[in-house]
Amino acid sequence: MRWCPRVLREAGVIHQRDEGTRRLNRLRREDLDARFPGLLDIAVPQGRDVTAHG
């Protein structure tokens, strides 16, 4: 699956920040869960562990 960080950022799915020469992406799980409760748990069951520990 291809994705474009700009589109995901503008849609509010990820938060991006620059750190030196790297661009770090973070899933905005709390915001998505508040707007669409349970969606990520259904779509990506292992996602909770990845975002909690990654």
All heavy atoms as atom14 arrays in JSON, in Angstrom:
{
  "sequence": "MRWCPRVLREAGVIHQRDEGTRRLNRLRREDLDARFPGLLDIAVPQGRDVTAHG",
  "atom14_mask": [
    [1, 1, 1, 1, 1, 1, 1, 1, 0, 0, 0, 0, 0, 0],
    [1, 1, 1, 1, 1, 1, 1, 1, 1, 1, 1, 0, 0, 0],
    [1, 1, 1, 1, 1, 1, 1, 1, 1, 1, 1, 1, 1, 1],
    [1, 1, 1, 1, 1, 1, 0, 0, 0, 0, 0, 0, 0, 0],
    [1, 1, 1, 1, 1, 1, 1, 0, 0, 0, 0, 0, 0, 0],
    [1, 1, 1, 1, 1, 1, 1, 1, 1, 1, 1, 0, 0, 0],
    [1, 1, 1, 1, 1, 1, 1, 0, 0, 0, 0, 0, 0, 0],
    [1, 1, 1, 1, 1, 1, 1, 1, 0, 0, 0, 0, 0, 0],
    [1, 1, 1, 1, 1, 1, 1, 1, 1, 1, 1, 0, 0, 0],
    [1, 1, 1, 1, 1, 1, 1, 1, 1, 0, 0, 0, 0, 0],
    [1, 1, 1, 1, 1, 0, 0, 0, 0, 0, 0, 0, 0, 0],
    [1, 1, 1, 1, 0, 0, 0, 0, 0, 0, 0, 0, 0, 0],
    [1, 1, 1, 1, 1, 1, 1, 0, 0, 0, 0, 0, 0, 0],
    [1, 1, 1, 1, 1, 1, 1, 1, 0, 0, 0, 0, 0, 0],
    [1, 1, 1, 1, 1, 1, 1, 1, 1, 1, 0, 0, 0, 0],
    [1, 1, 1, 1, 1, 1, 1, 1, 1, 0, 0, 0, 0, 0],
    [1, 1, 1, 1, 1, 1, 1, 1, 1, 1, 1, 0, 0, 0],
    [1, 1, 1, 1, 1, 1, 1, 1, 0, 0, 0, 0, 0, 0],
    [1, 1, 1, 1, 1, 1, 1, 1, 1, 0, 0, 0, 0, 0],
    [1, 1, 1, 1, 0, 0, 0, 0, 0, 0, 0, 0, 0, 0],
    [1, 1, 1, 1, 1, 1, 1, 0, 0, 0, 0, 0, 0, 0],
    [1, 1, 1, 1, 1, 1, 1, 1, 1, 1, 1, 0, 0, 0],
    [1, 1, 1, 1, 1, 1, 1, 1, 1, 1, 1, 0, 0, 0],
    [1, 1, 1, 1, 1, 1, 1, 1, 0, 0, 0, 0, 0, 0],
    [1, 1, 1, 1, 1, 1, 1, 1, 0, 0, 0, 0, 0, 0],
    [1, 1, 1, 1, 1, 1, 1, 1, 1, 1, 1, 0, 0, 0],
    [1, 1, 1, 1, 1, 1, 1, 1, 0, 0, 0, 0, 0, 0],
    [1, 1, 1, 1, 1, 1, 1, 1, 1, 1, 1, 0, 0, 0],
    [1, 1, 1, 1, 1, 1, 1, 1, 1, 1, 1, 0, 0, 0],
    [1, 1, 1, 1, 1, 1, 1, 1, 1, 0, 0, 0, 0, 0],
    [1, 1, 1, 1, 1, 1, 1, 1, 0, 0, 0, 0, 0, 0],
    [1, 1, 1, 1, 1, 1, 1, 1, 0, 0, 0, 0, 0, 0],
    [1, 1, 1, 1, 1, 1, 1, 1, 0, 0, 0, 0, 0, 0],
    [1, 1, 1, 1, 1, 0, 0, 0, 0, 0, 0, 0, 0, 0],
    [1, 1, 1, 1, 1, 1, 1, 1, 1, 1, 1, 0, 0, 0],
    [1, 1, 1, 1, 1, 1, 1, 1, 1, 1, 1, 0, 0, 0],
    [1, 1, 1, 1, 1, 1, 1, 0, 0, 0, 0, 0, 0, 0],
    [1, 1, 1, 1, 0, 0, 0, 0, 0, 0, 0, 0, 0, 0],
    [1, 1, 1, 1, 1, 1, 1, 1, 0, 0, 0, 0, 0, 0],
    [1, 1, 1, 1, 1, 1, 1, 1, 0, 0, 0, 0, 0, 0],
    [1, 1, 1, 1, 1, 1, 1, 1, 0, 0, 0, 0, 0, 0],
    [1, 1, 1, 1, 1, 1, 1, 1, 0, 0, 0, 0, 0, 0],
    [1, 1, 1, 1, 1, 0, 0, 0, 0, 0, 0, 0, 0, 0],
    [1, 1, 1, 1, 1, 1, 1, 0, 0, 0, 0, 0, 0, 0],
    [1, 1, 1, 1, 1, 1, 1, 0, 0, 0, 0, 0, 0, 0],
    [1, 1, 1, 1, 1, 1, 1, 1, 1, 0, 0, 0, 0, 0],
    [1, 1, 1, 1, 0, 0, 0, 0, 0, 0, 0, 0, 0, 0],
    [1, 1, 1, 1, 1, 1, 1, 1, 1, 1, 1, 0, 0, 0],
    [1, 1, 1, 1, 1, 1, 1, 1, 0, 0, 0, 0, 0, 0],
    [1, 1, 1, 1, 1, 1, 1, 0, 0, 0, 0, 0, 0, 0],
    [1, 1, 1, 1, 1, 1, 1, 0, 0, 0, 0, 0, 0, 0],
    [1, 1, 1, 1, 1, 0, 0, 0, 0, 0, 0, 0, 0, 0],
    [1, 1, 1, 1, 1, 1, 1, 1, 1, 1, 0, 0, 0, 0],
    [1, 1, 1, 1, 0, 0, 0, 0, 0, 0, 0, 0, 0, 0]
  ],
  "atom14_positions": [
    [[0.84, -1.18, 0.0], [0.0, 0.0, 0.0], [0.88, 1.24, 0.0], [1.79, 1.37, 0.8], [-0.86, -0.03, 1.26], [-1.71, 1.17, 1.44], [-2.85, 0.9, 2.81], [-2.7, 2.42, 3.65], [0.0, 0.0, 0.0], [0.0, 0.0, 0.0], [0.0, 0.0, 0.0], [0.0, 0.0, 0.0], [0.0, 0.0, 0.0], [0.0, 0.0, 0.0]],
    [[0.63, 2.12, -0.92], [1.37, 3.38, -0.97], [0.58, 4.47, -0.25], [-0.63, 4.49, -0.3], [1.6, 3.8, -2.42], [2.58, 2.89, -3.13], [2.88, 3.42, -4.51], [3.41, 4.77, -4.47], [4.68, 5.1, -4.58], [5.56, 4.16, -4.73], [5.07, 6.35, -4.55], [0.0, 0.0, 0.0], [0.0, 0.0, 0.0], [0.0, 0.0, 0.0]],
    [[1.29, 5.33, 0.4], [0.64, 6.43, 1.08], [1.53, 7.66, 0.96], [2.74, 7.55, 0.77], [0.36, 6.09, 2.53], [1.55, 5.59, 3.28], [2.02, 4.32, 3.29], [2.44, 6.35, 4.09], [3.15, 4.23, 4.07], [3.43, 5.46, 4.58], [2.5, 7.68, 4.47], [4.46, 5.87, 5.41], [3.53, 8.08, 5.3], [4.48, 7.17, 5.76]],
    [[0.92, 8.79, 1.07], [1.64, 10.05, 0.97], [1.56, 10.75, 2.33], [0.47, 11.07, 2.8], [1.02, 10.91, -0.1], [1.81, 12.52, -0.27], [0.0, 0.0, 0.0], [0.0, 0.0, 0.0], [0.0, 0.0, 0.0], [0.0, 0.0, 0.0], [0.0, 0.0, 0.0], [0.0, 0.0, 0.0], [0.0, 0.0, 0.0], [0.0, 0.0, 0.0]],
    [[2.7, 10.96, 2.99], [2.67, 11.6, 4.31], [1.93, 12.94, 4.33], [1.25, 13.25, 5.29], [4.14, 11.78, 4.65], [4.84, 10.72, 3.86], [4.05, 10.59, 2.59], [0.0, 0.0, 0.0], [0.0, 0.0, 0.0], [0.0, 0.0, 0.0], [0.0, 0.0, 0.0], [0.0, 0.0, 0.0], [0.0, 0.0, 0.0], [0.0, 0.0, 0.0]],
    [[2.04, 13.7, 3.27], [1.37, 15.0, 3.24], [-0.15, 14.83, 3.35], [-0.82, 15.53, 4.11], [1.7, 15.76, 1.95], [1.01, 17.11, 1.85], [1.34, 17.83, 0.54], [1.0, 17.05, -0.62], [-0.2, 17.01, -1.21], [-1.19, 17.72, -0.7], [-0.42, 16.29, -2.27], [0.0, 0.0, 0.0], [0.0, 0.0, 0.0], [0.0, 0.0, 0.0]],
    [[-0.69, 13.87, 2.61], [-2.13, 13.62, 2.64], [-2.56, 13.14, 4.03], [-3.56, 13.6, 4.57], [-2.53, 12.6, 1.55], [-3.98, 12.18, 1.69], [-2.25, 13.15, 0.17], [0.0, 0.0, 0.0], [0.0, 0.0, 0.0], [0.0, 0.0, 0.0], [0.0, 0.0, 0.0], [0.0, 0.0, 0.0], [0.0, 0.0, 0.0], [0.0, 0.0, 0.0]],
    [[-1.79, 12.22, 4.62], [-2.12, 11.71, 5.95], [-2.03, 12.82, 7.01], [-2.85, 12.9, 7.91], [-1.21, 10.55, 6.32], [-1.37, 9.3, 5.47], [-0.32, 8.26, 5.85], [-2.76, 8.73, 5.58], [0.0, 0.0, 0.0], [0.0, 0.0, 0.0], [0.0, 0.0, 0.0], [0.0, 0.0, 0.0], [0.0, 0.0, 0.0], [0.0, 0.0, 0.0]],
    [[-1.02, 13.68, 6.88], [-0.85, 14.8, 7.82], [-2.01, 15.78, 7.7], [-2.6, 16.18, 8.69], [0.48, 15.5, 7.56], [0.78, 16.62, 8.54], [2.07, 17.33, 8.22], [1.98, 18.05, 6.96], [2.68, 17.74, 5.85], [3.52, 16.74, 5.85], [2.53, 18.43, 4.74], [0.0, 0.0, 0.0], [0.0, 0.0, 0.0], [0.0, 0.0, 0.0]],
    [[-2.35, 16.15, 6.47], [-3.44, 17.11, 6.25], [-4.79, 16.55, 6.68], [-5.67, 17.29, 7.1], [-3.47, 17.54, 4.8], [-2.29, 18.42, 4.43], [-2.22, 18.75, 2.95], [-3.08, 18.27, 2.17], [-1.29, 19.48, 2.56], [0.0, 0.0, 0.0], [0.0, 0.0, 0.0], [0.0, 0.0, 0.0], [0.0, 0.0, 0.0], [0.0, 0.0, 0.0]],
    [[-4.94, 15.22, 6.62], [-6.18, 14.58, 7.04], [-6.23, 14.39, 8.56], [-7.25, 13.99, 9.1], [-6.34, 13.23, 6.34], [0.0, 0.0, 0.0], [0.0, 0.0, 0.0], [0.0, 0.0, 0.0], [0.0, 0.0, 0.0], [0.0, 0.0, 0.0], [0.0, 0.0, 0.0], [0.0, 0.0, 0.0], [0.0, 0.0, 0.0], [0.0, 0.0, 0.0]],
    [[-5.12, 14.67, 9.25], [-5.09, 14.54, 10.7], [-4.82, 13.13, 11.19], [-5.03, 12.82, 12.35], [0.0, 0.0, 0.0], [0.0, 0.0, 0.0], [0.0, 0.0, 0.0], [0.0, 0.0, 0.0], [0.0, 0.0, 0.0], [0.0, 0.0, 0.0], [0.0, 0.0, 0.0], [0.0, 0.0, 0.0], [0.0, 0.0, 0.0], [0.0, 0.0, 0.0]],
    [[-4.33, 12.27, 10.3], [-4.06, 10.88, 10.67], [-2.7, 10.74, 11.35], [-2.55, 9.96, 12.28], [-4.14, 9.96, 9.42], [-3.74, 8.54, 9.75], [-5.55, 10.01, 8.83], [0.0, 0.0, 0.0], [0.0, 0.0, 0.0], [0.0, 0.0, 0.0], [0.0, 0.0, 0.0], [0.0, 0.0, 0.0], [0.0, 0.0, 0.0], [0.0, 0.0, 0.0]],
    [[-1.73, 11.53, 10.9], [-0.39, 11.47, 11.5], [0.06, 12.87, 11.91], [-0.46, 13.87, 11.43], [0.66, 10.86, 10.54], [0.84, 11.72, 9.3], [0.32, 9.42, 10.21], [2.01, 11.31, 8.42], [0.0, 0.0, 0.0], [0.0, 0.0, 0.0], [0.0, 0.0, 0.0], [0.0, 0.0, 0.0], [0.0, 0.0, 0.0], [0.0, 0.0, 0.0]],
    [[1.02, 12.89, 12.8], [1.71, 14.13, 13.19], [3.15, 13.97, 12.71], [3.76, 12.93, 12.92], [1.68, 14.31, 14.71], [2.54, 15.42, 15.18], [2.18, 16.73, 15.04], [3.76, 15.41, 15.75], [3.16, 17.5, 15.52], [4.12, 16.71, 15.97], [0.0, 0.0, 0.0], [0.0, 0.0, 0.0], [0.0, 0.0, 0.0], [0.0, 0.0, 0.0]],
    [[3.67, 14.97, 12.02], [5.04, 14.93, 11.53], [5.87, 15.99, 12.23], [5.41, 17.1, 12.49], [5.1, 15.23, 10.03], [5.0, 14.05, 9.16], [5.25, 14.41, 7.71], [5.2, 15.56, 7.3], [5.52, 13.4, 6.91], [0.0, 0.0, 0.0], [0.0, 0.0, 0.0], [0.0, 0.0, 0.0], [0.0, 0.0, 0.0], [0.0, 0.0, 0.0]],
    [[7.13, 15.61, 12.52], [8.06, 16.6, 13.05], [9.44, 16.29, 12.52], [9.79, 15.14, 12.26], [8.05, 16.65, 14.57], [8.64, 15.46, 15.25], [8.56, 15.63, 16.78], [8.95, 14.41, 17.44], [10.18, 14.14, 17.87], [11.13, 15.04, 17.74], [10.44, 13.0, 18.46], [0.0, 0.0, 0.0], [0.0, 0.0, 0.0], [0.0, 0.0, 0.0]],
    [[10.2, 17.33, 12.32], [11.57, 17.18, 11.84], [12.5, 17.1, 13.03], [12.36, 17.84, 14.01], [11.97, 18.37, 10.96], [11.18, 18.4, 9.66], [10.74, 17.33, 9.21], [11.01, 19.5, 9.11], [0.0, 0.0, 0.0], [0.0, 0.0, 0.0], [0.0, 0.0, 0.0], [0.0, 0.0, 0.0], [0.0, 0.0, 0.0], [0.0, 0.0, 0.0]],
    [[13.45, 16.18, 12.93], [14.48, 16.02, 13.96], [15.81, 15.86, 13.23], [16.1, 14.79, 12.71], [14.17, 14.8, 14.83], [15.13, 14.64, 16.0], [14.72, 13.49, 16.88], [13.78, 13.67, 17.67], [15.36, 12.43, 16.78], [0.0, 0.0, 0.0], [0.0, 0.0, 0.0], [0.0, 0.0, 0.0], [0.0, 0.0, 0.0], [0.0, 0.0, 0.0]],
    [[16.54, 16.94, 13.17], [17.78, 16.92, 12.4], [17.45, 16.74, 10.93], [16.67, 17.51, 10.36], [0.0, 0.0, 0.0], [0.0, 0.0, 0.0], [0.0, 0.0, 0.0], [0.0, 0.0, 0.0], [0.0, 0.0, 0.0], [0.0, 0.0, 0.0], [0.0, 0.0, 0.0], [0.0, 0.0, 0.0], [0.0, 0.0, 0.0], [0.0, 0.0, 0.0]],
    [[18.02, 15.72, 10.31], [17.76, 15.45, 8.9], [16.64, 14.43, 8.7], [16.35, 14.04, 7.57], [19.03, 14.93, 8.21], [19.44, 13.73, 8.87], [20.14, 15.96, 8.24], [0.0, 0.0, 0.0], [0.0, 0.0, 0.0], [0.0, 0.0, 0.0], [0.0, 0.0, 0.0], [0.0, 0.0, 0.0], [0.0, 0.0, 0.0], [0.0, 0.0, 0.0]],
    [[16.01, 14.02, 9.8], [14.94, 13.01, 9.7], [13.57, 13.66, 9.88], [13.43, 14.67, 10.56], [15.1, 11.94, 10.79], [16.41, 11.2, 10.69], [16.51, 10.1, 11.69], [16.32, 10.58, 13.06], [16.2, 9.79, 14.11], [16.27, 8.5, 13.97], [16.03, 10.3, 15.31], [0.0, 0.0, 0.0], [0.0, 0.0, 0.0], [0.0, 0.0, 0.0]],
    [[12.58, 13.06, 9.28], [11.18, 13.47, 9.48], [10.48, 12.3, 10.16], [10.39, 11.22, 9.61], [10.52, 13.8, 8.15], [9.08, 14.2, 8.32], [8.56, 14.96, 7.14], [9.16, 16.29, 7.19], [9.25, 17.1, 6.15], [8.81, 16.72, 4.99], [9.79, 18.29, 6.27], [0.0, 0.0, 0.0], [0.0, 0.0, 0.0], [0.0, 0.0, 0.0]],
    [[9.99, 12.55, 11.37], [9.37, 11.5, 12.16], [7.85, 11.6, 12.04], [7.29, 12.7, 12.09], [9.8, 11.62, 13.62], [11.31, 11.61, 13.85], [11.61, 11.87, 15.32], [11.9, 10.3, 13.41], [0.0, 0.0, 0.0], [0.0, 0.0, 0.0], [0.0, 0.0, 0.0], [0.0, 0.0, 0.0], [0.0, 0.0, 0.0], [0.0, 0.0, 0.0]],
    [[7.2, 10.46, 11.91], [5.75, 10.39, 11.8], [5.19, 9.66, 13.01], [5.74, 8.65, 13.44], [5.34, 9.63, 10.54], [5.82, 10.31, 9.29], [5.5, 11.46, 9.05], [6.62, 9.62, 8.5], [0.0, 0.0, 0.0], [0.0, 0.0, 0.0], [0.0, 0.0, 0.0], [0.0, 0.0, 0.0], [0.0, 0.0, 0.0], [0.0, 0.0, 0.0]],
    [[4.08, 10.17, 13.54], [3.42, 9.53, 14.67], [1.93, 9.48, 14.37], [1.32, 10.46, 13.97], [3.65, 10.34, 15.95], [2.97, 9.76, 17.18], [3.21, 10.61, 18.42], [2.75, 11.98, 18.29], [1.5, 12.38, 18.49], [0.56, 11.53, 18.81], [1.19, 13.65, 18.37], [0.0, 0.0, 0.0], [0.0, 0.0, 0.0], [0.0, 0.0, 0.0]],
    [[1.35, 8.31, 14.56], [-0.08, 8.13, 14.38], [-0.81, 8.92, 15.46], [-0.46, 8.84, 16.64], [-0.44, 6.65, 14.5], [-1.92, 6.31, 14.36], [-2.41, 6.6, 12.95], [-2.14, 4.85, 14.71], [0.0, 0.0, 0.0], [0.0, 0.0, 0.0], [0.0, 0.0, 0.0], [0.0, 0.0, 0.0], [0.0, 0.0, 0.0], [0.0, 0.0, 0.0]],
    [[-1.81, 9.68, 15.08], [-2.59, 10.46, 16.04], [-3.74, 9.59, 16.55], [-4.91, 9.87, 16.34], [-3.09, 11.73, 15.37], [-1.93, 12.64, 14.98], [-2.39, 13.88, 14.32], [-3.18, 14.64, 15.28], [-3.75, 15.8, 15.01], [-3.6, 16.34, 13.84], [-4.45, 16.42, 15.93], [0.0, 0.0, 0.0], [0.0, 0.0, 0.0], [0.0, 0.0, 0.0]],
    [[-3.37, 8.52, 17.23], [-4.33, 7.5, 17.67], [-5.41, 8.08, 18.57], [-6.59, 7.77, 18.4], [-3.58, 6.38, 18.4], [-4.5, 5.37, 19.03], [-4.31, 4.04, 18.45], [-5.48, 3.21, 18.75], [-5.68, 2.05, 18.24], [-4.81, 1.55, 17.41], [-6.74, 1.35, 18.54], [0.0, 0.0, 0.0], [0.0, 0.0, 0.0], [0.0, 0.0, 0.0]],
    [[-5.04, 8.91, 19.54], [-6.02, 9.46, 20.47], [-7.08, 10.28, 19.72], [-8.28, 10.16, 20.0], [-5.34, 10.32, 21.54], [-4.37, 9.57, 22.42], [-3.01, 9.35, 21.76], [-2.66, 10.08, 20.79], [-2.29, 8.43, 22.19], [0.0, 0.0, 0.0], [0.0, 0.0, 0.0], [0.0, 0.0, 0.0], [0.0, 0.0, 0.0], [0.0, 0.0, 0.0]],
    [[-6.64, 11.1, 18.78], [-7.58, 11.91, 18.01], [-8.49, 11.04, 17.15], [-9.69, 11.29, 17.05], [-6.82, 12.9, 17.12], [-6.03, 13.92, 17.91], [-6.4, 14.17, 19.08], [-5.06, 14.46, 17.36], [0.0, 0.0, 0.0], [0.0, 0.0, 0.0], [0.0, 0.0, 0.0], [0.0, 0.0, 0.0], [0.0, 0.0, 0.0], [0.0, 0.0, 0.0]],
    [[-7.91, 10.01, 16.53], [-8.71, 9.12, 15.69], [-9.7, 8.32, 16.53], [-10.85, 8.13, 16.14], [-7.81, 8.18, 14.89], [-6.99, 8.87, 13.8], [-5.97, 7.92, 13.23], [-7.9, 9.39, 12.7], [0.0, 0.0, 0.0], [0.0, 0.0, 0.0], [0.0, 0.0, 0.0], [0.0, 0.0, 0.0], [0.0, 0.0, 0.0], [0.0, 0.0, 0.0]],
    [[-9.26, 7.84, 17.7], [-10.16, 7.09, 18.58], [-11.31, 7.97, 19.08], [-12.44, 7.5, 19.23], [-9.4, 6.5, 19.77], [-8.62, 5.25, 19.41], [-8.93, 4.62, 18.37], [-7.7, 4.9, 20.16], [0.0, 0.0, 0.0], [0.0, 0.0, 0.0], [0.0, 0.0, 0.0], [0.0, 0.0, 0.0], [0.0, 0.0, 0.0], [0.0, 0.0, 0.0]],
    [[-11.03, 9.23, 19.34], [-12.08, 10.13, 19.82], [-13.12, 10.39, 18.72], [-14.31, 10.45, 18.99], [-11.47, 11.46, 20.27], [0.0, 0.0, 0.0], [0.0, 0.0, 0.0], [0.0, 0.0, 0.0], [0.0, 0.0, 0.0], [0.0, 0.0, 0.0], [0.0, 0.0, 0.0], [0.0, 0.0, 0.0], [0.0, 0.0, 0.0], [0.0, 0.0, 0.0]],
    [[-12.64, 10.51, 17.48], [-13.57, 10.81, 16.38], [-14.25, 9.56, 15.83], [-15.41, 9.61, 15.44], [-12.8, 11.51, 15.27], [-13.69, 11.94, 14.16], [-13.14, 13.05, 13.38], [-14.13, 13.46, 12.39], [-13.91, 14.31, 11.46], [-12.74, 14.89, 11.37], [-14.85, 14.61, 10.61], [0.0, 0.0, 0.0], [0.0, 0.0, 0.0], [0.0, 0.0, 0.0]],
    [[-13.51, 8.44, 15.79], [-14.03, 7.19, 15.25], [-13.74, 6.05, 16.23], [-12.85, 5.23, 16.0], [-13.39, 6.87, 13.9], [-13.49, 7.99, 12.89], [-12.39, 8.77, 12.59], [-14.69, 8.25, 12.25], [-12.47, 9.79, 11.66], [-14.78, 9.27, 11.33], [-13.68, 10.04, 11.03], [0.0, 0.0, 0.0], [0.0, 0.0, 0.0], [0.0, 0.0, 0.0]],
    [[-14.48, 5.99, 17.34], [-14.21, 4.98, 18.37], [-14.22, 3.56, 17.82], [-15.14, 3.16, 17.12], [-15.34, 5.17, 19.38], [-15.9, 6.52, 19.1], [-15.65, 6.8, 17.66], [0.0, 0.0, 0.0], [0.0, 0.0, 0.0], [0.0, 0.0, 0.0], [0.0, 0.0, 0.0], [0.0, 0.0, 0.0], [0.0, 0.0, 0.0], [0.0, 0.0, 0.0]],
    [[-13.14, 2.82, 18.12], [-13.05, 1.42, 17.75], [-12.6, 1.14, 16.32], [-12.31, 0.0, 15.98], [0.0, 0.0, 0.0], [0.0, 0.0, 0.0], [0.0, 0.0, 0.0], [0.0, 0.0, 0.0], [0.0, 0.0, 0.0], [0.0, 0.0, 0.0], [0.0, 0.0, 0.0], [0.0, 0.0, 0.0], [0.0, 0.0, 0.0], [0.0, 0.0, 0.0]],
    [[-12.54, 2.16, 15.47], [-12.19, 1.92, 14.06], [-10.8, 1.31, 13.91], [-10.64, 0.32, 13.2], [-12.26, 3.22, 13.27], [-11.83, 3.1, 11.8], [-12.8, 2.2, 11.04], [-11.75, 4.47, 11.15], [0.0, 0.0, 0.0], [0.0, 0.0, 0.0], [0.0, 0.0, 0.0], [0.0, 0.0, 0.0], [0.0, 0.0, 0.0], [0.0, 0.0, 0.0]],
    [[-9.81, 1.87, 14.57], [-8.45, 1.34, 14.42], [-8.32, -0.05, 15.03], [-7.56, -0.88, 14.53], [-7.42, 2.29, 15.02], [-7.24, 3.6, 14.25], [-6.25, 4.5, 14.97], [-6.8, 3.35, 12.83], [0.0, 0.0, 0.0], [0.0, 0.0, 0.0], [0.0, 0.0, 0.0], [0.0, 0.0, 0.0], [0.0, 0.0, 0.0], [0.0, 0.0, 0.0]],
    [[-9.06, -0.33, 16.09], [-9.02, -1.67, 16.69], [-9.55, -2.72, 15.72], [-9.06, -3.84, 15.69], [-9.82, -1.72, 17.98], [-9.17, -0.9, 19.09], [-7.93, -0.79, 19.08], [-9.9, -0.38, 19.94], [0.0, 0.0, 0.0], [0.0, 0.0, 0.0], [0.0, 0.0, 0.0], [0.0, 0.0, 0.0], [0.0, 0.0, 0.0], [0.0, 0.0, 0.0]],
    [[-10.54, -2.35, 14.93], [-11.1, -3.28, 13.95], [-10.19, -3.38, 12.73], [-9.9, -4.47, 12.24], [-12.5, -2.81, 13.52], [-13.48, -2.93, 14.69], [-13.0, -3.62, 12.32], [-14.81, -2.24, 14.43], [0.0, 0.0, 0.0], [0.0, 0.0, 0.0], [0.0, 0.0, 0.0], [0.0, 0.0, 0.0], [0.0, 0.0, 0.0], [0.0, 0.0, 0.0]],
    [[-9.73, -2.24, 12.24], [-8.94, -2.21, 11.01], [-7.53, -2.77, 11.2], [-7.0, -3.44, 10.32], [-8.85, -0.78, 10.48], [0.0, 0.0, 0.0], [0.0, 0.0, 0.0], [0.0, 0.0, 0.0], [0.0, 0.0, 0.0], [0.0, 0.0, 0.0], [0.0, 0.0, 0.0], [0.0, 0.0, 0.0], [0.0, 0.0, 0.0], [0.0, 0.0, 0.0]],
    [[-6.91, -2.5, 12.34], [-5.54, -2.93, 12.6], [-5.47, -3.46, 14.03], [-5.04, -2.75, 14.94], [-4.55, -1.75, 12.43], [-3.11, -2.24, 12.49], [-4.8, -1.01, 11.14], [0.0, 0.0, 0.0], [0.0, 0.0, 0.0], [0.0, 0.0, 0.0], [0.0, 0.0, 0.0], [0.0, 0.0, 0.0], [0.0, 0.0, 0.0], [0.0, 0.0, 0.0]],
    [[-5.9, -4.72, 14.25], [-5.95, -5.25, 15.62], [-4.62, -5.17, 16.37], [-4.6, -4.91, 17.56], [-6.39, -6.69, 15.42], [-6.97, -6.77, 14.07], [-6.34, -5.67, 13.27], [0.0, 0.0, 0.0], [0.0, 0.0, 0.0], [0.0, 0.0, 0.0], [0.0, 0.0, 0.0], [0.0, 0.0, 0.0], [0.0, 0.0, 0.0], [0.0, 0.0, 0.0]],
    [[-3.5, -5.37, 15.68], [-2.21, -5.32, 16.35], [-1.7, -3.88, 16.52], [-0.71, -3.64, 17.16], [-1.17, -6.15, 15.61], [-0.71, -5.58, 14.29], [-1.62, -5.87, 13.11], [-2.76, -6.28, 13.26], [-1.13, -5.64, 11.91], [0.0, 0.0, 0.0], [0.0, 0.0, 0.0], [0.0, 0.0, 0.0], [0.0, 0.0, 0.0], [0.0, 0.0, 0.0]],
    [[-2.42, -2.9, 15.97], [-1.98, -1.51, 16.02], [-1.85, -0.94, 17.41], [-1.01, -0.11, 17.67], [0.0, 0.0, 0.0], [0.0, 0.0, 0.0], [0.0, 0.0, 0.0], [0.0, 0.0, 0.0], [0.0, 0.0, 0.0], [0.0, 0.0, 0.0], [0.0, 0.0, 0.0], [0.0, 0.0, 0.0], [0.0, 0.0, 0.0], [0.0, 0.0, 0.0]],
    [[-2.68, -1.36, 18.34], [-2.62, -0.85, 19.71], [-1.25, -1.15, 20.32], [-0.63, -0.3, 20.93], [-3.74, -1.46, 20.55], [-3.72, -1.12, 22.01], [-4.1, 0.28, 22.35], [-5.45, 0.62, 21.95], [-5.9, 1.85, 21.97], [-5.14, 2.84, 22.37], [-7.11, 2.13, 21.59], [0.0, 0.0, 0.0], [0.0, 0.0, 0.0], [0.0, 0.0, 0.0]],
    [[-0.74, -2.38, 20.13], [0.56, -2.75, 20.67], [1.68, -1.97, 20.0], [2.62, -1.54, 20.65], [0.81, -4.25, 20.51], [-0.12, -5.08, 21.36], [-0.6, -4.57, 22.4], [-0.4, -6.23, 20.98], [0.0, 0.0, 0.0], [0.0, 0.0, 0.0], [0.0, 0.0, 0.0], [0.0, 0.0, 0.0], [0.0, 0.0, 0.0], [0.0, 0.0, 0.0]],
    [[1.57, -1.78, 18.7], [2.62, -1.05, 17.97], [2.69, 0.39, 18.43], [3.76, 0.91, 18.7], [2.37, -1.14, 16.45], [3.31, -0.23, 15.7], [2.49, -2.57, 15.97], [0.0, 0.0, 0.0], [0.0, 0.0, 0.0], [0.0, 0.0, 0.0], [0.0, 0.0, 0.0], [0.0, 0.0, 0.0], [0.0, 0.0, 0.0], [0.0, 0.0, 0.0]],
    [[1.53, 1.07, 18.54], [1.56, 2.47, 18.93], [1.88, 2.65, 20.4], [2.47, 3.64, 20.8], [0.22, 3.18, 18.61], [-0.84, 2.5, 19.26], [-0.03, 3.21, 17.12], [0.0, 0.0, 0.0], [0.0, 0.0, 0.0], [0.0, 0.0, 0.0], [0.0, 0.0, 0.0], [0.0, 0.0, 0.0], [0.0, 0.0, 0.0], [0.0, 0.0, 0.0]],
    [[1.55, 1.67, 21.23], [1.83, 1.77, 22.67], [3.3, 1.53, 22.97], [3.86, 2.13, 23.87], [0.97, 0.78, 23.44], [0.0, 0.0, 0.0], [0.0, 0.0, 0.0], [0.0, 0.0, 0.0], [0.0, 0.0, 0.0], [0.0, 0.0, 0.0], [0.0, 0.0, 0.0], [0.0, 0.0, 0.0], [0.0, 0.0, 0.0], [0.0, 0.0, 0.0]],
    [[3.92, 0.66, 22.22], [5.3, 0.3, 22.52], [6.3, 0.8, 21.48], [7.49, 0.66, 21.67], [5.42, -1.24, 22.61], [4.55, -1.81, 23.67], [3.39, -2.48, 23.37], [4.64, -1.77, 25.01], [2.81, -2.86, 24.5], [3.54, -2.43, 25.51], [0.0, 0.0, 0.0], [0.0, 0.0, 0.0], [0.0, 0.0, 0.0], [0.0, 0.0, 0.0]],
    [[5.83, 1.36, 20.39], [6.75, 1.78, 19.33], [7.04, 3.18, 19.45], [7.77, 3.92, 19.13], [0.0, 0.0, 0.0], [0.0, 0.0, 0.0], [0.0, 0.0, 0.0], [0.0, 0.0, 0.0], [0.0, 0.0, 0.0], [0.0, 0.0, 0.0], [0.0, 0.0, 0.0], [0.0, 0.0, 0.0], [0.0, 0.0, 0.0], [0.0, 0.0, 0.0]]
  ]
}
